[in-house]
Amino acid sequence: MLIDYTNLDSNKRYKIMSNTVIPRPIAWIVTEDEGIINAAPFSYFTPLSSDPAIVVVSIGQKEHGIPKDTLHNIIKHKKATICFVNENNIEEVKLCANMLDKNQSEITTYDIKTQTILEDFPPIIASTQTALFCTFYDKIDLPSQTTPVLLEIKFQYAQEGVFNERLDGLPDNIGRTGIVFKKMEDL
């Protein structure tokens, strides 16, 4: 079978790409604007470079021409905290996939516990084993409703015991895969 992407609408391209390029980590991105803490999951997320330390996340729109709160907040404040999903917070991240109004916080609405690690960055989700504190690096303007955003990792939080002193270790992150995704169908 040869699939011609030029003949597929964007929803079908998204579905086939999502089901092919796996596993992918879930970026549970925490941003803040005017005291409202936003926490939203994104599965189009991956490391891009280690020097500089850059990750890329593709962020869609709420509706045509209106950016999602995460994109708005990153562009405005130039900061984001990326938390990783594990077995202890699957249900919380699924809730955060629901679309809320800009003035509503997923953290408050769903009673998700956070922890401030660095005063200059949004908080982490308390149940995450590892999180990336990032600054805005650049964005790519595509002729679509998706904006790839490049974020530079400035600091990484790791729960005690995740990495040893040589920085060896492996967090129990859950990614989007054919098997695990069945548990996380709403992402």
C-alpha positions in Angstrom: 0.0 0.0 0.0 1.3 3.5 -0.9 -0.4 6.3 0.9 -0.4 9.7 -1.0 -0.4 12.4 1.7 -1.4 15.0 -0.8 -4.8 13.3 -1.2 -5.5 13.0 2.6 -7.2 15.7 4.6 -5.4 17.0 7.7 -7.4 14.8 10.1 -6.5 11.6 8.2 -2.8 12.7 8.0 -2.8 13.4 11.7 -4.3 10.0 12.5 -1.9 8.0 10.3 1.1 10.0 11.5 0.0 9.6 15.2 -0.3 5.9 14.8 3.0 5.4 13.0 5.5 7.7 14.7 5.5 5.9 18.1 6.3 5.9 20.9 6.2 9.6 21.6 6.3 11.1 25.0 3.3 13.2 26.2 4.4 16.8 26.9 2.1 17.9 29.8 2.9 21.6 29.4 2.3 24.0 32.3 2.1 27.7 31.5 0.8 30.8 33.3 -0.9 34.0 32.4 -2.4 36.6 34.7 -2.4 34.2 37.7 -4.2 31.4 35.7 -2.1 28.2 35.6 -2.7 26.2 32.4 -1.8 22.5 32.1 -2.4 20.8 28.7 -1.1 17.5 27.2 0.4 17.4 23.7 1.5 14.2 21.9 3.2 15.9 19.0 6.4 16.4 21.0 10.0 15.2 20.7 13.6 16.2 21.4 15.2 18.0 18.4 18.7 18.9 19.5 21.0 18.4 22.5 23.3 21.3 21.7 21.4 23.6 22.2 19.0 21.5 24.3 15.8 22.0 22.2 12.5 20.2 22.1 9.7 20.8 19.7 6.0 20.6 20.4 3.2 21.2 17.8 0.3 23.2 19.2 -3.0 23.5 17.4 -5.7 26.1 17.6 -8.8 26.3 19.8 -10.7 27.4 16.7 -9.6 28.9 13.4 -7.3 31.8 14.1 -7.4 31.5 17.9 -4.3 29.9 19.5 -4.6 27.5 22.3 -3.9 29.0 25.7 -0.5 27.1 25.9 0.7 28.8 22.7 -0.6 32.2 23.7 1.1 31.9 27.1 4.5 30.7 25.7 4.6 33.5 23.2 3.6 36.1 25.7 5.8 35.0 28.7 8.5 33.0 26.9 8.4 30.2 29.5 6.9 26.7 29.9 7.4 23.8 32.2 7.0 20.4 30.6 6.0 17.6 32.9 6.0 13.9 31.9 3.1 11.5 32.4 3.5 8.4 34.5 1.1 5.7 35.9 0.2 7.9 38.9 -1.2 10.8 36.8 -2.9 9.3 33.8 -6.4 10.3 34.8 -5.3 13.8 35.6 -3.7 14.3 32.2 -6.8 12.9 30.5 -8.8 15.6 32.3 -6.4 18.3 31.2 -7.2 17.4 27.6 -10.6 18.9 28.0 -11.0 22.4 26.5 -11.5 25.1 29.2 -12.0 28.8 28.9 -8.9 31.0 29.0 -9.8 32.2 32.5 -10.2 28.6 33.9 -7.2 26.7 35.2 -7.0 22.9 34.8 -5.0 22.8 38.0 -7.9 24.4 40.0 -10.8 22.8 38.1 -9.4 19.3 38.5 -7.7 19.8 41.9 -4.2 18.9 40.5 -1.4 19.4 43.0 1.6 21.4 41.8 4.9 22.3 43.3 7.0 25.4 42.7 10.7 24.4 42.0 11.9 27.5 40.3 10.3 30.9 41.0 10.9 32.2 37.5 9.0 29.2 35.8 5.5 27.7 36.0 5.2 25.0 38.7 5.5 21.3 38.0 2.7 18.8 38.4 3.6 17.3 41.8 3.2 13.7 40.7 5.6 14.0 37.8 9.0 12.2 38.1 10.8 14.6 35.8 10.1 18.0 34.3 11.8 20.4 31.9 12.0 24.1 32.5 12.1 25.7 29.1 12.3 29.1 27.5 10.8 30.0 24.1 13.4 29.6 21.3 11.4 30.0 18.1 8.3 29.0 16.3 7.7 27.8 12.8 4.9 29.4 10.8 3.2 26.7 8.8 0.3 27.2 6.4 -1.9 25.2 8.8 -3.7 25.3 12.1 -0.7 23.9 13.9 2.3 25.8 15.1 5.6 23.9 15.9 7.2 25.7 18.9 10.9 25.2 19.7 11.7 25.4 23.4 15.1 25.4 25.0 15.6 23.4 28.1 17.3 25.5 30.8 16.8 23.2 33.8 15.5 19.7 34.5 13.8 18.5 37.7 14.1 14.8 38.6 12.4 13.2 41.5 14.9 11.7 44.0 16.1 8.3 42.9 15.2 8.7 39.2 18.8 9.4 38.2 22.0 8.5 40.0 24.9 10.8 40.4 26.2 9.9 36.9 22.8 10.9 35.6 22.0 7.3 34.6 18.5 6.3 35.1 15.1 6.0 33.4 11.9 7.7 34.6 8.7 5.8 34.3 7.3 8.1 31.6 4.3 7.0 29.6 4.3 7.8 26.0 1.8 7.5 23.2 2.1 4.0 21.8 -0.4 1.6 20.3 -0.7 -0.3 23.5 -0.5 2.4 26.2 -2.6 4.8 24.2 -5.6 2.5 24.6 -5.6 3.7 28.2 -5.3 7.3 27.2 -7.8 7.5 24.3 -8.7 11.2 24.9 -5.2 12.5 24.3 
